[in-house]
Amino acid sequence: MKIQHKLTLNSSLVFGLVFTISAVLIYLNFIRSAERIFFEELSRTASLTAMFYLEEDELSTKEYSRIEKKFLTATANQEIRLYDKTGKIHYGEADPDTNITIKILKTIRANDRYSFKIGNAYYYAIYYRDNQGSFSIIIKANNPTLEAQESEFVKILLIALVIGILVIVILSYTLSKIAYSPVRHIIEQVKNIDMNGQKHQLTYPRTKDELEDLFEEFNFILEKVFQNIQIQKNFINHASHELRSPLSSIVGDLEVLLQKDRNIIEYKNVSKNVLNDAVRLEKILHNLLLLSGLQQGNKGQKKEERVDEILWEVLDTLANEYKSTKINLHWNLNEDQSGLLEYRCVKTQLYMAFYNIIENAAKFSNQKPVDITLQSDNDHLLINIQDQGIGIDKDDMMHISEPFYRGQNAFKINGNGLGVTIAHKIFTSHNIIFSIESEKNKGTSITLLF
């Protein structure tokens, strides 16, 4: 069942239940009030009856005539019986009423006044003491007017219930249709979404309610899904583009090698070339997997680490790989500023980012010194990496963080264009501000503000 129909059904059931309970309470209150008024009339009749039958000898003729007139008017269509202490009828209807039992007579004597209802018959009784004796005066009457009113009142309540439910059903259906029109609109948009095509965002009215929050979250999910799909596409495109060159080189070397018998030196040279291409393949795959993980939000577990210790590990590794390039570390921190070196990070990722940036500085420095400076900037750690290499052209600067993009002056140097991209994403995920300044043939300066 659709939510719109559930809402209509539930609101109709709730209204029906509330109306039924209210109608029952109103009905019971009406009956109780009408019966109370009728019993009050019977009470006055009982008092007139006592005076008419038992006070005749104590009243004047004029007073008795007035009471007689009222008595005859009030007792029309009513049965009157006066019982003595023994339970015998002295006045009124001669035939006994089977509903009047000894127990009821005792109750009347004990309470002086007693009213009750049996079936459609209403009874009101008083216990009256007189010089002639003590009598139980019981008035019995039917109330056809109340019965007619009761029947009519039930009909009115039932008609009101039916009309009310019909009105509620129509209103609920109309309002729920209006309320859920944005949902139906969203459903139609979702049906037409092609996640393999262009980017999609759902359009919806600004209602400032839970539905708007839901649609915003759905758009956020669509954005994430689209990004993941683009990441997969880019990964495939990048992998196919970068892997093709070393694979083609390996295949070409092996095909040439197998055309005829070779001497040991030729075999060694080809094997060395194949090994270099294989290492290049391995590095490309490693960088691609790392980049893919960073793009998908694989942040890892961050812990408090010493930045200088990570930096020393990187420098130890690069010292063996770039023996002809001198890397100088300048320490411009005071002893009381050592706390700036404590930073919450993923050690392996920060190591990779440092490695990529400093390796680029060493790689493109033309064997000139690379200077790394650690200093404080408004109680924050600032690291500057300065080389005196080939620099970056202004036109290439805007593409510096794009995967596989390499400057025009960098093609003669081995690389795959992923180092700065990976480093930039790692620094961003660690809230490290990355800035770069460069001038062609004069070097590059990279600043990292923690």
N, C-alpha and C positions, 0 to 999 in steps of 0.2 A: 504494500500500500504506500502511495506517495505521501510525503510529509504534509503536503497541502490538504490531502483528504484526511490524514490523521488529525491535523489541527481542527478541521471542520467537525469531524466525529467527536473528538475529545471535548471541544468547546460546547457542542450540542449536548453531550452526556452530562457535562458539568452543569450547564444551565438547567437541564431537565432535573438533575438531582437536587440542585439548590431550590428550584421552583417547587418541586414536589415536597421537600421538607418545609419550605415556607408555607405552602398551601395547607399542609397537614396541621402545622402550628396555628395558622389563621383559622382553619376549620374547627380545631379543638377549642380554641379560645372563643370563637363565636358560639359554639354549642354550650360551653361552660357558662358564658355570660347570659345567653338566652335562658338556660335552665335556672340560673341563679335568680333572674328576674321573675320567672314563672313561679319558683318556689316562694319568693317574697309575696307574690299575689295570693298563693295558697295559704301563706302564713296569716295574711290579713283575713282571709276567708275563715280560717280556723278560729281566729279570735272572735269574729262575728258569730260563728256557729256556737261557741261557748256562751256568749251573751244571749243569743236567741233561745237556746234550749235551757240554760241553767240560771239565767238572771232575770227571768220573767217576773218572778215574785218580788224582786227588789227594785224594779224600774217602774216609772210612771207609764201610764197608757200612751202618752205622747212620745216619750223616749223609746218605748218598746216598738211603737209603730214605725218610727224612723229606722230603728235597727232592723226590723222585719223587712222593710222595703229594701234596704241595702243587702240584707242576707239573701233575699229571693233573687236579686239581680246578680249577686256575686256567685251564687252556687248553681247557676244554670249549667247544665251538662256536667255536673260534678256529683260524685257519690259521697255521702256523709255518713259516718258511723261513730257512735259514742259507746265505748266499752267501759264497763265498771271494773273494779278490782278483780272480780272473778272471771273476767273475759267474756261476759254476756253483753249483747247489744241492747242498749236502753232506748236510744233514739236513732233516727235516720233510717238508712236502708236496713230492712229486716233480715235479708239473707246474708249469711256470713261471707266474707271475702277470703278465699283460700290462700291468698298471699299474706294475710295477716295471721301470724303465728304467735304462740305464747312467748317465744323468744323476742319477737319484735315488740310486743306489748311490754315486756320487762325492760327492754331498751328504752322505750318511750318514758316509762316511769323513772328510769334512772337518769335520763338526760333532760327531762321536761320538754324538750323540742327535738324532733328527729325528722329528717327528710331523706327519701330514698326513691329509687326508680327501679321498676321491674317491667321489662319489656318496653312497651310504649306508654305504660301507666306511670304517672307521677303521684307520689304519696307525700303528704305533709301531716305531721302529727304533733299535738301538744298534750301535756298532762295538766289538767285543770282541776284545782281543788275548790270545792263549793260546799255550802251548808248541806246540800243534798248528798254529798259524797265526793269522791275523787274519780274523775273520768279521763280516759284516753280518747281525745277527739282526733279522728283520722279523716283527712280529705283526700279523695282519689279523683284524678282528672287526667284526661288526655289533652294533648296540645297539637291539633291538626295543623294549625298555622305554622308552628315551629317545624313540623315534619315537612310541610310544603316548602318552607324557606330553606330547610336543610337540603332537600332534593335539588332545589333551584340553585343553591350556592355551590353544590358539587358540580352541577352542569357548567356553571360559569367558570369554575376553577379548571375543569377539564378542557373547556374551549380555550381558555387563556393559555393553558399549557401547550395545546396543539399549535395555536397561533404563535406563541412565543418560540417554540422549537423551530417552526418553519422560518420565522424571521431570523433566528440565530443561525440556522443552517445557511440561509441566503447571505447574511452579512458575513459570517465566518468564511464561507467559500470565496466571496468577493474580496474580502480583506486579505485572506491568505494568498489569493491569486495575485493581488497587487504586491503584497509583501515579498512573495517568492519570484516575482518577475525578474529581478536581477539574477537570481540563481539559474533560472531557465536560460537567461541571456548568456551567462557564463558557460552553461552546459553546451549551448550551441557553438560557442567559441572554442571550447575544448575539443569538440568533435572534429573541428576543422584544423586543428593544430598539426603541423608537420614538423616534428622535432629535427628532422634531417635537413630541413630547409633553412629559411631565414629566422631571425630572432623574433619571438612572439611575446607580447604582453597583453594580458586581459584588460579590457576596458569595462568600467563599472561606475555607477553614480557614487558621489561622495556622500554617504549617508551617516558617517560617524557612528557606526554601530558594529556589532560583532561580525556581520556579513562583510563589511569593508575590511575588517582585520583579517578575516579568512581569505578574502581575495588578494590582499596584500601579501600574505604568506604564500599563497599559491603562485603569485607572480615571482616571489623570491625563489621558490622551488624551480619554476620554469627557467629563471635566470641561471640557477646552479646547474640544472640539467643541460641547458644550452652550452654553458661554459665547459661542462665535462665532455659533451659531444665534440665541441671545438678542440678541446685538448686531445681527444682521441684522434681526430682528423689531423691536427697539427703534428701529433706524434708520428702518425703513419707517413705524412708528407715529409717531415724532417728526417725520419729514419730512412725512408726510401731514397731521399736526396743525398744524405750524407754517407749512407752505407754503400751506395752504388759505386762511388769512386774507388775505395779500397778493395771492394769485391772484384771490380773489373780489373784492377791492377793485379790482384792475386791470380785471377783466372788467366790474364794475359801472360804473366810470368811463367805460370805452370804450363800453358800451351806451348810457349816458346821453348821451355826446358825439355818438353817431351817430343819435340820435333826430331831430335837426333841425340846421340850420346854426347855427354858433356864430360869435361874433366872435373876434378875435385874442386878446383877454385870456382868454376862456373856454378857448380852445384851449391857451394857455400854462399856465393853472391846472391843467387836466386833465393835460397833459403832465408838469407838475411833480409832481403826485400819483402818476402812473404811474411816473415816474423814481424817486421816493422808495420806492415799493413794490418796484420792480425792484432797487434797491440793497439793500433789506431782504431780498429773496429771495436775492440774491447772498451777503450776509453769513450768512444762515441756512445756505445750502448749504456755504459755506466752513467754518463752525463744525461742521456735521454731519460733513463729511468729515474734519476734524481730529479730532473726538471719536471717530469710528469707527476711525481709524488708531491713536489712543492705546489704545483698548480692545483692539485686536488685537495690541498689543505692538510697534507700529512706533516703536522708540525712537530711531532715527537714529544718526548717528555723533557720539559725544561727544568734545569737545576742550577743552583748557584755554582758558578765556575770562575776560575781566575783567567782573565782575558790574556794576561801576559804569558801565562804558561801555554795556552793554546798557540799564541803567537810564536813562542820559542820553538814549539814542535814543528810549526810550518817552516820556520827559518832553517831548522836543522835539516829538514827534508830537501828544501830548495838549495841548500849549500852544496849538496852532493850532485844535484841535477844541473845547476848552473855555476860551475866552479870558476868560470872566467868572469862572472859578474859579482861585484862586491855589494853586499846588502848591509847598510849601516843602520843600527837602531839607536835613536837618540831619546834619552830618558829625561823628560822635563817635568817630572812629578816630584813633589816634596815627600818626605817620609810620612808625614801625617795625611797624605792623600792616597795612600795605598788602598783605602776602601773603595776608591773609584774603579779599581780593577776587578772587584767582585760584581759579576753580572749574571742574571738569570737567563740561561740559554740552553740550546741543544748543542752539546760540545762538538759532535761530529759535523753538524751543519755549519757552525761557525768556523770550524777548522777548514771545511771545504771552501767557504766564502773567502776567508783570508788567503788560502792557498791560490785560488783562482785569480784574485786581484794582484797579489804580490808576484805570482808567476808571470802574469801579463807584463807587469812592470819590468821584471828581469828579462823576459823574452824579447820585448820591443825596445830595450834600452841601448841596443848596439854596444853591449858590454861596458856601458858607463855605469857608475855607481847608482844604487837605488837607496834613497833615504826614507826611513820610517821614524816618525816622531810621535811620542806619547806625551800628552799634556792635558791640562785641565782647562775647561771652558765653562765658567759659571757652575762649578761643582759637578760637572759632567765630564766623563772621559772623552777625549778627542784624539783620534789617530789620523795622521796624515801620511800618505804614501806618495812620494815624489820620485819620478824618474826623469831622465834626460834623453829619452829615446825619440822615436819617429813621430810621436804625437798623433792627434786625431784631427782630421779635416772638419771644418765647421758643418759641411753638408752631412757628414757621417755622425756627428754628435747626437742628432735627434733620433737616430736608430740604434744608439749604443746598447740599449737593453733588449733589443729584439733578438729572438733565437736565430742562430746561424748567420746573422748579419756580420760582415767583415768589411772594414774600411778598404778603400782603394789601394792604400799603401801597405796593406797587411797581407796580401795574397802570397807574397814570396816567403812568408814565415808560417810554419806549420801551426795549425789550429783548426777548430771547428765552429767558432763563434758562439759557444754556449757558456763560456766562463763567466762573463760579465752578467749574462742573463740569470744564471743560477745564483751568483753572489748577490745581485740586486734583490731577488725574491727572498733570499735568506735574510738579508739585512732588513727588508721591509717587515717580514714576519716577526723579527726580533725588536721592532721599534728602534732601529738604528738608522739615523738619517744619512743617506748616501748622496754625496754630491761630487761632481767631477768637472775639472777644468783642464783644457788641453789646447795646445797650439801646434800646428803641423811643424815637424822638424825641431821643436823646442822642448817637447816632453809633455807629460801628463801628471796632474796632481789630483789625487782622490782623498776626500775627507770623510771620515766616519765619526758621527757624533752619537754617543750612547746615551 
